[in-house]
Every structure is written in structure tokens, then in C-alpha cells.
Amino acid sequence: MTEYTQIIVTKDDGVATITLNRPDKMNAYTRTMGQEIIAAMDDIDADDAVRAVIFTGAGERAFCAGADLTPEGGGQIFSDPTEVSDLSDPKVRDGGGLLTLRLFESKKPLISACNGVAVGVGATMQLAMDIRLASSTARYGFVFARRGIVPEAASSWFLPRLVGIAQALEWCYTGRIFDADEAKAGGLVRSVHAPQDLLHAAQGIAREIADNTSAISVAMTRAMMWRLMSADHPMEAHKIDSRAIYRLSRGADAKEGIASFLEKRKAKYPGKVSADMPDFYPWWDERPYA
């Protein structure tokens, strides 16, 4: 079993929980934390027993207070005198983007339970998650303009798609901190909960997925929703819909789904994302830095 130093990973009856675990630093993000989350996601995607993933932060104050700008946390990147002339050099790549791109590739649904402060990468990493819940104590901030930099972690792609361009620009132009109610009103989070109820609510959603759905159906739906919303024409979605319906309708999960419905019993889907995804998956082109 992998040993982690800055996150805690638990698995319980089909639901994995990844807890950012630097509570004395308000769970500030480091390169090590990012690498550990990516490693955890590799393990989770390969584990057919895991059906959903919850992210939260250790302690009561913060989900993640942004990048740790101290030398301990790798913050020396902002004062590193080394110059790279080729901007396609891997050394130039944003660490937060490496993380969100990995989350984007997940085969499992991702649920954020934001339990406190979430600024900078603490906010942008959640954009690649599918369902976001907030504690009433949560505070968000896309603070980059107040640090002399720009939004990272591919958030210029994620944020406008989630909340609309006008809201995304306002939050990023001002760099101000805003509360959970504003996050909900702006479409960033699904719901706001009392602190003691937050994880229970996230677990309820995860259980609904884990207990009632086909893992293959969910993995395909996640890929289709995220990748096809930017298609130029609905015909692109129709092509993938058609292939997916054709293949999956002839599979064991569809047979079980129909049989359980007719027999009025709970379904027991046999399909595994590690072995039984349709033969045209993944259908998208390889991307740079793959």
C-alpha cells in the first residue's frame, strides 16, 4: 500500500476519500501534495471496488489555503533565477495544471466537500471535480491578480464553463474572497451545509452512485459530459452517443439493468472499468504532454 505524507486516502465500501493533510499549514498545496494526489488517483482508477471519490481537507479551518509559498512548500518557483528559453520545456509546466488534468482524466466521479478556506489552487483544483459541496464556513478566492500572476490549474478553461464567463471574470479580476453563499449563487457549488453535516452530505451522494449505478455507464457519462460540451456541433455528441448506446446495450451491465428492473430487485452490475470499457474508448485524440 502506498504511503502518503501530505494526504490521507481511505476506502470504505466503494467510496474513497482523499483528505489534504497539512492542517498546521491550512492544507497549503505543495509539489509533494500534488504528486501524491496524482498517485492516489492512479491507484483509485485501477481499483474496480472504488465507485466514487470525495475530496476534503484536514482540520476545521481550511480545505486548502493555496500554494505554500515557503521554500518548504516549493514556493521558490517564484524567485527561481533559472531562465528557460523554450516555453514548451516541461520545467515550465504548472503543477496545479498537472493535477487538474489528471482529475479530468478520472474514470470515477469526483466530489468536493470544501470544509473551509479554498483560495488559489485550493479553489482551482476543485473545478475539475464533478460535484462541489461547501461548508457554511467555506471561503473561496481566485486571488491571482492580487499576486501578480494569472489563474492556473487550467482554470481559464474550467471556471467559465462552470459559472459562465461574466462571473468567472468578476471573481478573477477582483481576486476577492467570497463566502459559500455567493459560491452557490454563482453556480460554483451545489449546496451549502453546516460544518458537521458536510461530509455526511457528500457521502450520501457518493453512496447513491456506488449503490445504484453501472461503473461503466458512469465512467462513459463523465467522459462524454466533460469532453463533448465544447464540441462545435451536437453531431459530435450524436456520434459518441450512438456508439456508446450500441456497445453498452449489448453488454452485461445493460442486461442486468433491464433484468433487475423487470424483476423489481436491486441491480448487481458486473462490469469493470479496468477491463470492460467499450472498444472505442478513449475516442479523443492524444493531447500534448500525454
N, C-alpha and C positions, 0 to 999 in steps of 0.2 A: 504493500500500500504506500502511495506517495506521501512523503512528509512535507507539510507546508509550514512556513514560518510566519506568514502575514495574512493568511486566510484560514478559515476553518471550513471543512467540507463534511457534511453529514448526509447520509442516505437513509430514508425511512419509508418503507412500503411504497416505493415507486416515486418518491419525491426527494430530490436533492436540494440541500440548502447550502449556499456559499455565503459565508459571513466574512466581510472585510474585518481584519482583526489587528488593528493597531489603536485600540481605544485611548491609550495615553497620548496619541498624536491625532486624535479625532479621525482615525482611519485614513489619514492622508495617503495619497497614492504614491507608490514608488515603482521603479522598474521591476523590482522583485515581485511586488504585488501583481503587476500586470502579467508577468511571466507565469506566476502561479495560477492566476485565473485562467489563462490560456491552457495551461497543462490540465487544470481541473475540467475544463470544457472538453478537452480531447478525451479524457477518461469517461466523462459523463456521456458523450455522444457514442462511445463504444460500448456502453453498458445498457443493454436492452431492458434491464429491470427499471431504469430511471425513465419516467414519463414526463416529468416537468421539473423546472429548476426555479428556486426562489433565491434572490439576492437581498442581503440586508447588511447592516453594519453592527459591529460590537459596541456595547455601551449604550447610554441613553442620549448622548449629545449629538452624534453625527452618523450619517451614512458614509460620507467621505468628504473631507474638507478640502478637496482639490489636491493638486500636486504638492508633494513635500519638497519645498524649495531649498532645504538644507542640504549640505554635502552628504549627510547620512541617507537622504532620500533620493539622491541623484539629481538634485536641483542645480548642480554645477553646469548643466547643459546651457543655462542662460548666460554663464560667464566663461564658457569654454573658449579659449583663444584660437583653437584649431579651426582653420578655414577649409571648407570643402568646395572645390570649384565646380564639380559635377553635381547638379541638384538631383539627379536620379540615383546618386550614391545611396546605398541602404543606410548609411550613417545619418542621412537627412531625415529619414522616416520618423514620423510622430508616433511615440509609444502608445498614446491613447488611441490612435487610429488602428494600430496593430490589434489592440484589444477589441474595439468595436467591430472591426472586420471579422474577427474570429466569432464574436457573438452573432453577427449577421449570418454566418455560415452554419449556425447551430441547427441540429435536427430536432431539438427538443424545445418546447415553448419556454420562454424566459419571463419570470415575474419579478418585478422590483417591489420590495417593501421598504420604502425610504423612511427611515426612522429618525431623521434629524437633519443636520446641515448637509447640503449637497451642492457644492459650488465647483466651478471649473470642471475638471474631468469627473468629479463626483456627480455632476449633473449630466454631462455629455455621455458617460458610459451607459446611463440608463436609457438613452434614446434608442439604442439598438435592442432593447428588451421589448417584449410584446405587450405586456400589461403592467402598468405602473400604479401602485397604491402609495399613499403618503400618510404618515402620522400627522396629527394636527400640529406637532412641533417641528415638522419639516420646514426647511428654508432652502430655496434654490437661488442660484446665481450664475449667469453666463458672463463672467466678470472680465473677460479677456481684454476688452477695450480699456479697462482700468488698470491693466498690467502692461499695456503697450504691445500686445500681441493680437492674435485673431482666434476665432473659435477653432477648436481642434477635434480630434477623435471623429473625423468625418461628420461633425455635427452640422456643417453647412449643407449637407445632403439630408441628414435625418430630420433636423428640427423643423424646417419649413414643411416637410411632408406630414409631420405630426400635428402641428399647431397652426399652419398657414404662414405665408410669408410676412404679413404685417406684424403678427405677434412675435414671430421669430426675430425680426429686425428690431422691434422695440426692446425686447429683452437683451439682445446682443449690443445694440447701440448704446444703451444706458449702462449696461453692466451692473444694474442694481440687484439687490437681494429682494426676493419676494416670497410670500408665505404660501402655505399649502392651498388655501382657498383660492388665491389667484392662479396657482398652478392648475387647479381643477377647472376654474372658469376659462382659462386659456387653452384647455384641452391637453395639457401635459400629463395629467394624472387622471385615472379613472374615478377614484374615490378617496376621501379623507376619513381617517379613523382615529379614535382615541389611542394613545400610545400602547396601552395594554391590549388593544384589540387588533392591532395592525397585522402581526404575524398570523393570527388565527384567520383573519380575512384572506390573506394571501394563501394560506394552506387550504382554505375552503375552495378557492379557485383551482389550485393545483390538484386537489382530490377529485374535483368534478371532471377534470381532464383525465387523470390517471385511472379513475374507476369506470369510465363510461365510453371511452373512445378508442379507435384504432390508432396505434402508434404510427403506422404508415400513412394513414389519412392525415393525421396532424402534421407530420413532417412534410408531406407534399403541400398541404394547405399553407403552412408557414412559408415555404419556398415560393409558392405561387403568389401569395399576397404581397410579400416584400419585393419580389423581382418584377412582377407584372404591373404594379401600379404606376411605373414610369414608362410603360410601353407607349409607342406612338399611336397605336390604334387598337381597339378591342379585338381585332382579328388575331393579334399576337396572343391574347389570353385565350381566345377560342381554340387556337391550335393546341395549346398546352392542356386546356380543359378536356378537349376531345381525346387526346392521347391518354390522359390520366384516367378519365372515366372508362375508356375502352380497356385499359390494362387492369385497373383496380377492380372493375366489375366482374372480372374473370378470376379474381384472386380469392384466397381462403378467407380473408377478413370480410369481404363483401358477402360471401356465402354465410359466414357466421352472423353478420349483422342482420341479414334477412331472416335467417332461421330463428335467431333469438327474438326478433320482433314478432314473428308469426307464432312462436311458442310461448310468448309472453314471459320471457326469462332474461336474466342479465347476460349480456354477451361476454364471451371469453375469446378475445381476438388472438390468433396465433402468430400473426405477422411480426417480424422483427426488422427494425430499420437497418440493422447491421448486415442483413442478408437478403431482404425481400423487397427493396425499393424497385419500382418499375425500371425496365431496361433502358429507358431514355433519360433517366435521372443520373447525374445533373445535365440538364439540357442547355444551360447557358455556356457562353464562350469562356475560356480561361481568361483571367484578368492579369494585368501586370502585378508583379510581386507575389504571384501564387506560390 
